[in-house]
Amino acid sequence: MEIFLNISNNLRFTMSVKEIVFSMMAVMVIVFALFPFFRKREVKRNNLEVKYFDALRAKSENLTELGLEYYMNLGLDEEGAKRSIENDMAHTK
């Protein structure tokens, strides 16, 4: 414990205003560079969700196909997706 305290007392983390501003600008550049990639995934996921729940509400014939695509896009495996679809169908009857 004493070693940790001695090390932490000897280290001084001081940042000037310039360093803080440049750090924040770097973070903003990274966020804006990655934004289109994540936004495309989000839009695709939202569209799949809307299609799936509209098909579920209308008891559509291609419900299983849309459900598989939706749940697999969320990261479930095929078996988990089928269980989720069955669960959704059971709750909408």
N, CA, C and O atoms as CSV, one atom per row, in Angstrom:
chain,resi,resn,atom,element,x,y,z
A,1,MET,N,N,0.820,-1.189,0.000
A,1,MET,CA,C,0.000,0.000,0.000
A,1,MET,C,C,0.869,1.259,0.000
A,1,MET,O,O,0.554,2.241,-0.673
A,2,GLU,N,N,1.969,1.220,0.764
A,2,GLU,CA,C,2.847,2.383,0.826
A,2,GLU,C,C,3.482,2.677,-0.525
A,2,GLU,O,O,3.657,3.835,-0.903
A,3,ILE,N,N,3.825,1.609,-1.249
A,3,ILE,CA,C,4.447,1.795,-2.564
A,3,ILE,C,C,3.482,2.522,-3.484
A,3,ILE,O,O,3.866,3.450,-4.196
A,4,PHE,N,N,2.231,2.095,-3.465
A,4,PHE,CA,C,1.224,2.732,-4.316
A,4,PHE,C,C,1.070,4.210,-3.975
A,4,PHE,O,O,0.989,5.056,-4.865
A,5,LEU,N,N,1.031,4.508,-2.696
A,5,LEU,CA,C,0.875,5.899,-2.279
A,5,LEU,C,C,2.085,6.734,-2.675
A,5,LEU,O,O,1.936,7.876,-3.111
A,6,ASN,N,N,3.279,6.176,-2.528
A,6,ASN,CA,C,4.483,6.917,-2.904
A,6,ASN,C,C,4.507,7.190,-4.402
A,6,ASN,O,O,4.868,8.285,-4.834
A,7,ILE,N,N,4.126,6.201,-5.184
A,7,ILE,CA,C,4.113,6.385,-6.638
A,7,ILE,C,C,3.069,7.421,-7.024
A,7,ILE,O,O,3.334,8.309,-7.834
A,8,SER,N,N,1.883,7.303,-6.441
A,8,SER,CA,C,0.826,8.237,-6.819
A,8,SER,C,C,1.127,9.658,-6.351
A,8,SER,O,O,0.696,10.615,-6.993
A,9,ASN,N,N,1.845,9.814,-5.261
A,9,ASN,CA,C,2.205,11.155,-4.802
A,9,ASN,C,C,3.257,11.791,-5.702
A,9,ASN,O,O,3.292,13.013,-5.849
A,10,ASN,N,N,4.110,10.974,-6.301
A,10,ASN,CA,C,5.170,11.504,-7.160
A,10,ASN,C,C,4.668,11.859,-8.550
A,10,ASN,O,O,5.280,12.684,-9.228
A,11,LEU,N,N,3.589,11.269,-8.981
A,11,LEU,CA,C,3.058,11.544,-10.313
A,11,LEU,C,C,2.103,12.723,-10.252
A,11,LEU,O,O,1.239,12.801,-9.379
A,12,ARG,N,N,2.271,13.611,-11.170
A,12,ARG,CA,C,1.367,14.755,-11.223
A,12,ARG,C,C,0.770,14.797,-12.610
A,12,ARG,O,O,1.487,14.893,-13.606
A,13,PHE,N,N,-0.531,14.725,-12.668
A,13,PHE,CA,C,-1.237,14.769,-13.941
A,13,PHE,C,C,-1.866,16.143,-14.099
A,13,PHE,O,O,-2.990,16.386,-13.660
A,14,THR,N,N,-1.138,17.010,-14.716
A,14,THR,CA,C,-1.678,18.336,-14.967
A,14,THR,C,C,-1.805,18.523,-16.466
A,14,THR,O,O,-0.911,18.162,-17.231
A,15,MET,N,N,-2.900,19.078,-16.863
A,15,MET,CA,C,-3.139,19.330,-18.279
A,15,MET,C,C,-3.483,20.800,-18.448
A,15,MET,O,O,-4.246,21.380,-17.675
A,16,SER,N,N,-2.909,21.370,-19.460
A,16,SER,CA,C,-3.236,22.758,-19.749
A,16,SER,C,C,-4.552,22.802,-20.517
A,16,SER,O,O,-5.067,21.771,-20.950
A,17,VAL,N,N,-5.070,23.969,-20.675
A,17,VAL,CA,C,-6.321,24.149,-21.407
A,17,VAL,C,C,-6.149,23.701,-22.855
A,17,VAL,O,O,-7.054,23.092,-23.427
A,18,LYS,N,N,-4.997,23.997,-23.450
A,18,LYS,CA,C,-4.739,23.582,-24.831
A,18,LYS,C,C,-4.797,22.065,-24.973
A,18,LYS,O,O,-5.401,21.547,-25.913
A,19,GLU,N,N,-4.170,21.354,-24.037
A,19,GLU,CA,C,-4.169,19.893,-24.095
A,19,GLU,C,C,-5.578,19.336,-23.969
A,19,GLU,O,O,-5.937,18.386,-24.664
A,20,ILE,N,N,-6.364,19.913,-23.100
A,20,ILE,CA,C,-7.745,19.461,-22.925
A,20,ILE,C,C,-8.544,19.707,-24.194
A,20,ILE,O,O,-9.287,18.831,-24.636
A,21,VAL,N,N,-8.402,20.883,-24.783
A,21,VAL,CA,C,-9.135,21.213,-26.009
A,21,VAL,C,C,-8.719,20.294,-27.146
A,21,VAL,O,O,-9.574,19.783,-27.869
A,22,PHE,N,N,-7.414,20.076,-27.318
A,22,PHE,CA,C,-6.953,19.191,-28.391
A,22,PHE,C,C,-7.417,17.755,-28.172
A,22,PHE,O,O,-7.751,17.061,-29.132
A,23,SER,N,N,-7.441,17.304,-26.922
A,23,SER,CA,C,-7.938,15.958,-26.622
A,23,SER,C,C,-9.412,15.835,-26.983
A,23,SER,O,O,-9.830,14.843,-27.580
A,24,MET,N,N,-10.189,16.832,-26.623
A,24,MET,CA,C,-11.620,16.804,-26.938
A,24,MET,C,C,-11.851,16.849,-28.442
A,24,MET,O,O,-12.747,16.179,-28.956
A,25,MET,N,N,-11.047,17.635,-29.144
A,25,MET,CA,C,-11.183,17.699,-30.601
A,25,MET,C,C,-10.822,16.360,-31.241
A,25,MET,O,O,-11.466,15.942,-32.204
A,26,ALA,N,N,-9.809,15.689,-30.720
A,26,ALA,CA,C,-9.426,14.377,-31.243
A,26,ALA,C,C,-10.552,13.370,-31.044
A,26,ALA,O,O,-10.848,12.579,-31.939
A,27,VAL,N,N,-11.173,13.399,-29.885
A,27,VAL,CA,C,-12.300,12.504,-29.621
A,27,VAL,C,C,-13.454,12.806,-30.569
A,27,VAL,O,O,-14.086,11.884,-31.085
A,28,MET,N,N,-13.733,14.073,-30.803
A,28,MET,CA,C,-14.824,14.445,-31.710
A,28,MET,C,C,-14.543,13.988,-33.134
A,28,MET,O,O,-15.456,13.534,-33.824
A,29,VAL,N,N,-13.303,14.098,-33.585
A,29,VAL,CA,C,-12.949,13.647,-34.933
A,29,VAL,C,C,-13.157,12.142,-35.053
A,29,VAL,O,O,-13.685,11.663,-36.057
A,30,ILE,N,N,-12.747,11.404,-34.041
A,30,ILE,CA,C,-12.928,9.948,-34.060
A,30,ILE,C,C,-14.408,9.595,-34.074
A,30,ILE,O,O,-14.826,8.713,-34.824
A,31,VAL,N,N,-15.197,10.267,-33.260
A,31,VAL,CA,C,-16.640,9.993,-33.215
A,31,VAL,C,C,-17.284,10.281,-34.565
A,31,VAL,O,O,-18.069,9.470,-35.057
A,32,PHE,N,N,-16.969,11.412,-35.167
A,32,PHE,CA,C,-17.560,11.743,-36.464
A,32,PHE,C,C,-17.053,10.831,-37.570
A,32,PHE,O,O,-17.768,10.601,-38.546
A,33,ALA,N,N,-15.844,10.307,-37.446
A,33,ALA,CA,C,-15.328,9.373,-38.445
A,33,ALA,C,C,-16.051,8.035,-38.367
A,33,ALA,O,O,-16.283,7.400,-39.396
A,34,LEU,N,N,-16.411,7.598,-37.163
A,34,LEU,CA,C,-17.078,6.307,-36.981
A,34,LEU,C,C,-18.593,6.399,-37.064
A,34,LEU,O,O,-19.268,5.375,-37.168
A,35,PHE,N,N,-19.133,7.600,-37.022
A,35,PHE,CA,C,-20.580,7.792,-37.010
A,35,PHE,C,C,-21.299,7.132,-38.189
A,35,PHE,O,O,-22.294,6.443,-37.960
A,36,PRO,N,N,-20.852,7.303,-39.437
A,36,PRO,CA,C,-21.601,6.709,-40.559
A,36,PRO,C,C,-21.709,5.191,-40.471
A,36,PRO,O,O,-22.754,4.629,-40.799
A,37,PHE,N,N,-20.658,4.526,-40.038
A,37,PHE,CA,C,-20.691,3.070,-39.924
A,37,PHE,C,C,-21.752,2.619,-38.928
A,37,PHE,O,O,-22.564,1.747,-39.238
A,38,PHE,N,N,-21.751,3.209,-37.735
A,38,PHE,CA,C,-22.714,2.809,-36.716
A,38,PHE,C,C,-24.127,3.254,-37.078
A,38,PHE,O,O,-25.092,2.568,-36.744
A,39,ARG,N,N,-24.260,4.372,-37.744
A,39,ARG,CA,C,-25.585,4.854,-38.136
A,39,ARG,C,C,-26.220,3.920,-39.160
A,39,ARG,O,O,-27.420,3.658,-39.087
A,40,LYS,N,N,-25.438,3.412,-40.111
A,40,LYS,CA,C,-25.973,2.476,-41.102
A,40,LYS,C,C,-26.488,1.219,-40.420
A,40,LYS,O,O,-27.563,0.721,-40.754
A,41,ARG,N,N,-25.719,0.704,-39.462
A,41,ARG,CA,C,-26.162,-0.497,-38.738
A,41,ARG,C,C,-27.436,-0.214,-37.954
A,41,ARG,O,O,-28.339,-1.048,-37.909
A,42,GLU,N,N,-27.509,0.953,-37.343
A,42,GLU,CA,C,-28.684,1.312,-36.551
A,42,GLU,C,C,-29.923,1.433,-37.433
A,42,GLU,O,O,-30.995,0.955,-37.062
A,43,VAL,N,N,-29.787,2.063,-38.589
A,43,VAL,CA,C,-30.919,2.225,-39.504
A,43,VAL,C,C,-31.379,0.862,-40.003
A,43,VAL,O,O,-32.580,0.600,-40.069
A,44,LYS,N,N,-30.437,-0.006,-40.354
A,44,LYS,CA,C,-30.795,-1.350,-40.822
A,44,LYS,C,C,-31.536,-2.114,-39.726
A,44,LYS,O,O,-32.559,-2.747,-39.987
A,45,ARG,N,N,-31.019,-2.053,-38.506
A,45,ARG,CA,C,-31.650,-2.760,-37.391
A,45,ARG,C,C,-33.056,-2.214,-37.121
A,45,ARG,O,O,-33.979,-2.987,-36.863
A,46,ASN,N,N,-33.223,-0.902,-37.179
A,46,ASN,CA,C,-34.540,-0.310,-36.951
A,46,ASN,C,C,-35.526,-0.707,-38.040
A,46,ASN,O,O,-36.688,-0.988,-37.748
A,47,ASN,N,N,-35.075,-0.732,-39.298
A,47,ASN,CA,C,-35.957,-1.149,-40.393
A,47,ASN,C,C,-36.376,-2.603,-40.243
A,47,ASN,O,O,-37.539,-2.939,-40.469
A,48,LEU,N,N,-35.443,-3.468,-39.865
A,48,LEU,CA,C,-35.784,-4.875,-39.644
A,48,LEU,C,C,-36.776,-5.021,-38.494
A,48,LEU,O,O,-37.698,-5.834,-38.560
A,49,GLU,N,N,-36.585,-4.242,-37.460
A,49,GLU,CA,C,-37.488,-4.301,-36.312
A,49,GLU,C,C,-38.902,-3.883,-36.705
A,49,GLU,O,O,-39.873,-4.531,-36.315
A,50,VAL,N,N,-39.018,-2.815,-37.467
A,50,VAL,CA,C,-40.335,-2.337,-37.902
A,50,VAL,C,C,-41.012,-3.382,-38.782
A,50,VAL,O,O,-42.191,-3.683,-38.597
A,51,LYS,N,N,-40.272,-3.931,-39.734
A,51,LYS,CA,C,-40.848,-4.945,-40.630
A,51,LYS,C,C,-41.296,-6.175,-39.850
A,51,LYS,O,O,-42.377,-6.710,-40.094
A,52,TYR,N,N,-40.465,-6.623,-38.914
A,52,TYR,CA,C,-40.796,-7.823,-38.143
A,52,TYR,C,C,-42.036,-7.608,-37.288
A,52,TYR,O,O,-42.931,-8.454,-37.285
A,53,PHE,N,N,-42.110,-6.505,-36.570
A,53,PHE,CA,C,-43.254,-6.307,-35.686
A,53,PHE,C,C,-44.530,-5.971,-36.456
A,53,PHE,O,O,-45.627,-6.276,-35.988
A,54,ASP,N,N,-44.406,-5.349,-37.626
A,54,ASP,CA,C,-45.581,-5.171,-38.484
A,54,ASP,C,C,-46.082,-6.516,-38.992
A,54,ASP,O,O,-47.288,-6.758,-39.029
A,55,ALA,N,N,-45.161,-7.392,-39.383
A,55,ALA,CA,C,-45.542,-8.733,-39.837
A,55,ALA,C,C,-46.134,-9.531,-38.684
A,55,ALA,O,O,-47.067,-10.308,-38.887
A,56,LEU,N,N,-45.615,-9.354,-37.501
A,56,LEU,CA,C,-46.136,-10.050,-36.322
A,56,LEU,C,C,-47.553,-9.582,-36.014
A,56,LEU,O,O,-48.420,-10.389,-35.681
A,57,ARG,N,N,-47.780,-8.303,-36.124
A,57,ARG,CA,C,-49.106,-7.750,-35.868
A,57,ARG,C,C,-50.112,-8.233,-36.913
A,57,ARG,O,O,-51.262,-8.531,-36.589
A,58,ALA,N,N,-49.665,-8.309,-38.181
A,58,ALA,CA,C,-50.552,-8.705,-39.272
A,58,ALA,C,C,-50.605,-10.220,-39.458
A,58,ALA,O,O,-51.331,-10.714,-40.320
A,59,LYS,N,N,-49.839,-10.959,-38.651
A,59,LYS,CA,C,-49.746,-12.421,-38.763
A,59,LYS,C,C,-49.402,-12.825,-40.198
A,59,LYS,O,O,-50.067,-13.664,-40.806
A,60,SER,N,N,-48.367,-12.216,-40.706
A,60,SER,CA,C,-47.923,-12.411,-42.079
A,60,SER,C,C,-47.324,-13.802,-42.278
A,60,SER,O,O,-46.905,-14.457,-41.323
A,61,GLU,N,N,-47.292,-14.240,-43.543
A,61,GLU,CA,C,-46.763,-15.566,-43.860
A,61,GLU,C,C,-45.242,-15.615,-43.740
A,61,GLU,O,O,-44.684,-16.650,-43.377
A,62,ASN,N,N,-44.578,-14.522,-44.036
A,62,ASN,CA,C,-43.113,-14.517,-43.987
A,62,ASN,C,C,-42.577,-14.057,-42.622
A,62,ASN,O,O,-41.477,-13.513,-42.527
A,63,LEU,N,N,-43.360,-14.281,-41.587
A,63,LEU,CA,C,-42.996,-13.854,-40.238
A,63,LEU,C,C,-41.713,-14.527,-39.764
A,63,LEU,O,O,-40.838,-13.870,-39.199
A,64,THR,N,N,-41.596,-15.826,-39.989
A,64,THR,CA,C,-40.414,-16.554,-39.530
A,64,THR,C,C,-39.158,-16.053,-40.233
A,64,THR,O,O,-38.110,-15.892,-39.609
A,65,GLU,N,N,-39.270,-15.812,-41.521
A,65,GLU,CA,C,-38.120,-15.320,-42.290
A,65,GLU,C,C,-37.670,-13.946,-41.784
A,65,GLU,O,O,-36.480,-13.715,-41.570
A,66,LEU,N,N,-38.629,-13.044,-41.596
A,66,LEU,CA,C,-38.295,-11.708,-41.091
A,66,LEU,C,C,-37.757,-11.775,-39.661
A,66,LEU,O,O,-36.824,-11.057,-39.298
A,67,GLY,N,N,-38.359,-12.645,-38.864
A,67,GLY,CA,C,-37.910,-12.799,-37.483
A,67,GLY,C,C,-36.489,-13.330,-37.392
A,67,GLY,O,O,-35.690,-12.860,-36.582
A,68,LEU,N,N,-36.180,-14.316,-38.231
A,68,LEU,CA,C,-34.813,-14.842,-38.248
A,68,LEU,C,C,-33.811,-13.760,-38.630
A,68,LEU,O,O,-32.758,-13.624,-38.007
A,69,GLU,N,N,-34.149,-13.002,-39.648
A,69,GLU,CA,C,-33.243,-11.939,-40.086
A,69,GLU,C,C,-33.065,-10.894,-38.983
A,69,GLU,O,O,-31.952,-10.435,-38.726
A,70,TYR,N,N,-34.170,-10.525,-38.335
A,70,TYR,CA,C,-34.121,-9.511,-37.281
A,70,TYR,C,C,-33.293,-9.991,-36.085
A,70,TYR,O,O,-32.378,-9.298,-35.640
A,71,TYR,N,N,-33.617,-11.179,-35.569
A,71,TYR,CA,C,-32.937,-11.658,-34.370
A,71,TYR,C,C,-31.485,-12.034,-34.637
A,71,TYR,O,O,-30.639,-11.863,-33.760
A,72,MET,N,N,-31.177,-12.541,-35.827
A,72,MET,CA,C,-29.787,-12.858,-36.140
A,72,MET,C,C,-28.971,-11.570,-36.297
A,72,MET,O,O,-27.774,-11.550,-36.012
A,73,ASN,N,N,-29.621,-10.506,-36.749
A,73,ASN,CA,C,-28.944,-9.211,-36.826
A,73,ASN,C,C,-28.646,-8.678,-35.425
A,73,ASN,O,O,-27.672,-7.953,-35.227
A,74,LEU,N,N,-29.479,-9.037,-34.468
A,74,LEU,CA,C,-29.242,-8.632,-33.080
A,74,LEU,C,C,-28.118,-9.429,-32.430
A,74,LEU,O,O,-27.600,-9.041,-31.383
A,75,GLY,N,N,-27.737,-10.562,-33.062
A,75,GLY,CA,C,-26.631,-11.345,-32.533
A,75,GLY,C,C,-27.023,-12.705,-32.002
A,75,GLY,O,O,-26.171,-13.419,-31.472
A,76,LEU,N,N,-28.284,-13.091,-32.124
A,76,LEU,CA,C,-28.687,-14.418,-31.677
A,76,LEU,C,C,-28.313,-15.460,-32.718
A,76,LEU,O,O,-28.207,-15.159,-33.907
A,77,ASP,N,N,-28.115,-16.690,-32.256
A,77,ASP,CA,C,-27.918,-17.774,-33.210
A,77,ASP,C,C,-29.285,-18.219,-33.724
A,77,ASP,O,O,-30.314,-17.737,-33.251
A,78,GLU,N,N,-29.297,-19.127,-34.682
A,78,GLU,CA,C,-30.554,-19.510,-35.328
A,78,GLU,C,C,-31.533,-20.151,-34.343
A,78,GLU,O,O,-32.737,-19.896,-34.397
A,79,GLU,N,N,-31.009,-20.977,-33.452
A,79,GLU,CA,C,-31.883,-21.636,-32.474
A,79,GLU,C,C,-32.509,-20.620,-31.514
A,79,GLU,O,O,-33.704,-20.686,-31.228
A,80,GLY,N,N,-31.714,-19.701,-31.028
A,80,GLY,CA,C,-32.226,-18.657,-30.137
A,80,GLY,C,C,-33.220,-17.752,-30.835
A,80,GLY,O,O,-34.196,-17.306,-30.232
A,81,ALA,N,N,-32.970,-17.479,-32.111
A,81,ALA,CA,C,-33.891,-16.647,-32.887
A,81,ALA,C,C,-35.234,-17.350,-33.042
A,81,ALA,O,O,-36.285,-16.722,-32.906
A,82,LYS,N,N,-35.205,-18.652,-33.326
A,82,LYS,CA,C,-36.465,-19.401,-33.477
A,82,LYS,C,C,-37.243,-19.427,-32.166
A,82,LYS,O,O,-38.467,-19.302,-32.164
A,83,ARG,N,N,-36.532,-19.589,-31.051
A,83,ARG,CA,C,-37.216,-19.560,-29.751
A,83,ARG,C,C,-37.850,-18.196,-29.494
A,83,ARG,O,O,-38.967,-18.113,-28.983
A,84,SER,N,N,-37.149,-17.143,-29.842
A,84,SER,CA,C,-37.687,-15.793,-29.644
A,84,SER,C,C,-38.905,-15.548,-30.523
A,84,SER,O,O,-39.865,-14.907,-30.094
A,85,ILE,N,N,-38.869,-16.054,-31.749
A,85,ILE,CA,C,-40.013,-15.905,-32.656
A,85,ILE,C,C,-41.218,-16.650,-32.105
A,85,ILE,O,O,-42.329,-16.121,-32.101
A,86,GLU,N,N,-41.002,-17.884,-31.636
A,86,GLU,CA,C,-42.104,-18.655,-31.047
A,86,GLU,C,C,-42.667,-17.939,-29.825
A,86,GLU,O,O,-43.881,-17.907,-29.626
A,87,ASN,N,N,-41.803,-17.377,-29.022
A,87,ASN,CA,C,-42.230,-16.636,-27.838
A,87,ASN,C,C,-43.045,-15.406,-28.238
A,87,ASN,O,O,-44.071,-15.112,-27.624
A,88,ASP,N,N,-42.590,-14.691,-29.264
A,88,ASP,CA,C,-43.329,-13.521,-29.744
A,88,ASP,C,C,-44.694,-13.919,-30.284
A,88,ASP,O,O,-45.690,-13.240,-30.034
A,89,MET,N,N,-44.739,-15.019,-31.024
A,89,MET,CA,C,-46.014,-15.479,-31.595
A,89,MET,C,C,-46.973,-15.914,-30.494
A,89,MET,O,O,-48.179,-15.694,-30.599
A,90,ALA,N,N,-46.444,-16.530,-29.439
A,90,ALA,CA,C,-47.291,-16.974,-28.334
A,90,ALA,C,C,-47.887,-15.786,-27.581
A,90,ALA,O,O,-48.996,-15.879,-27.056
A,91,HIS,N,N,-47.168,-14.687,-27.527
A,91,HIS,CA,C,-47.658,-13.524,-26.785
A,91,HIS,C,C,-48.573,-12.622,-27.611
A,91,HIS,O,O,-49.177,-11.701,-27.062
A,92,THR,N,N,-48.688,-12.863,-28.898
A,92,THR,CA,C,-49.555,-12.014,-29.722
A,92,THR,C,C,-50.872,-12.684,-30.056
A,92,THR,O,O,-51.702,-12.091,-30.746
A,93,LYS,N,N,-51.087,-13.900,-29.588
A,93,LYS,CA,C,-52.350,-14.596,-29.894
A,93,LYS,C,C,-53.468,-14.115,-29.026
A,93,LYS,O,O,-54.595,-14.594,-29.151
